[in-house]
């Protein structure tokens, strides 16, 4: 028997009608009872918290990270499934992946349709996540959704309501699930995991803001984030990482004050690149910003947050952030993932 721990955190998969709308209120046992269990899998349930994921906070995410480590302190546990709302699933999964140093998998899943709704997708996603968690190793944190397997890194929510909610627009899925099989094409590449953050008691979690560039944008909101006490800022630029000379100047001023600045893009796929001056990525990098590669805004913010929480000097944080962002590409085709790819 494979022993899997289900950590329930709320989201649509645990949501029921409240009279005016849906909200997460069902426990993990109730959610689990809607799904068939894969053969040879037994499940223990941990009800961690129960929130709509639009209300997710760093404090809750760090609680989840600590809970995963506590569960894996038991060598009899073979894997973990986390049920999570889809709105911020990509952020929580990536935070855990940056710190995950155990060969046993953590698999995130959820639903686009609420609990008990006809033709709901939660039961199928739960079955697939349990199947995946019982049959793979050395893959880090994964997302199982709508019959696909995704790496945490790079995977974002791409559909507001459709069942096929998640994708990595720059790389595609790792594999597929179905008919009792776990079929993987390649292993995800990940940087060396960070030690678990251990902020001192009473220390405030660092504020990390996201500011978007657009036509007619000036530096007002960026400077407001600095004034509000942001220790990190993600500038969501246009194109391959371009803004204006005024924003490049604001970035330089923020960096001089010790603010960690990263640049992402509002374009859905492709890497950032130093091509343009006149406020483009060339100037933003010269001002001290770090380009986010193929990570988009939410996960770039998580990388900045992880760098700020890490036990390194402020001077070392930009280099650490670059390492967290610049994971090498997928291994070549034919490199077999560790673990069973065909499950009975």
C-alpha positions, 0 to 999 in steps of 0.5 A: 500500500502507498500511504499518501497524506492529503493536506486540505486548504480549501478552494473551489474543490471544498466550496459549497453554496452559501446563499449568495455565492460559493465559499470553501467550507468542506473538510478534507474527508468530505472532499476525499469521499467524492473521489474513488481511490486508486488501487493500493493507496491509503490516505490520511487527511490533514485539515490545515485551513479552509480558505478561498485561495484569493485570500491566500497569504504568505503566512498561510503559505509558510504554514503549508510549507512547514506542514509538508516538512512535518508530514515528511518527517514520517518515513512511512509517508510516500507522498503528499497531495495538497488540495488548493484553490486555483486562483493562487495555486501557482504561487503556493506550489512554486514556493514549496518547490523552491524549498522542497528537498525530499525525493517524495512528491508533493502534488497540488490539485483542485477544481474549477467546479464546486463540491457536489456540482453535477459533472464536477471535476474535483473527483477526477482531479483528486484521483489523478493526484493520488495516483501521481503521488503514489507513483513518482519520485525526484520530481519536486512539486507537481500540479495534477489537473484535467488529466495533465501533469505540470511542474510547479515552475512555470505553470500558471492558471490560463483559464478562468472557468474551463476545466483545463485550467493550468498550463506552462505557456513557455514549456508545456506539460510534463506528461499525462494521466489516465487509464491507470497510467502515469506517463511522463515525457521528461523531468523538470529542472530545478535549482538546488532547494533552499533551506526552509525559511525561519524568520525570527519570532516577531519579524514581519514578513517582507512586503513584495508588490507587483506594479504593471507597466502600460501605455501612459504609465509613469513611476507613481505606483512603483514609487508608492510601493517603495514608500509603503515599505516594499522590500521587493517589487516585481515590475510587469513590463511589456514585451520582452521586459520593456518600460520607460526611462522614468521607470528605469530611474525609479528602479535604480533609486529603489535598488539604491535603497535596498529594494530587490526588483525583478522584471516580468512581462504581461506577455503570456509566453516566452523569455525576457531579453536585454534587447532595447534601451530607452527604458527597455530591459537593457536599462532596467538591468543596468538599474539593478533589476533581475529579469524573470526568465519565463516566470510570470508575475505571480511566481516571480513575486514568490521568487523575490519573496523566497530570496528575501526570506533566505538567510543571505546578506542583502548584497547576495540577494540579487544573485540568489534571485537570479539562481532561483529564476534561471533553472536550466531547461528540461532534460533531453527526451529519453531521460527517464523520470525516477518512479513508476510511469505505468501504474496498475 
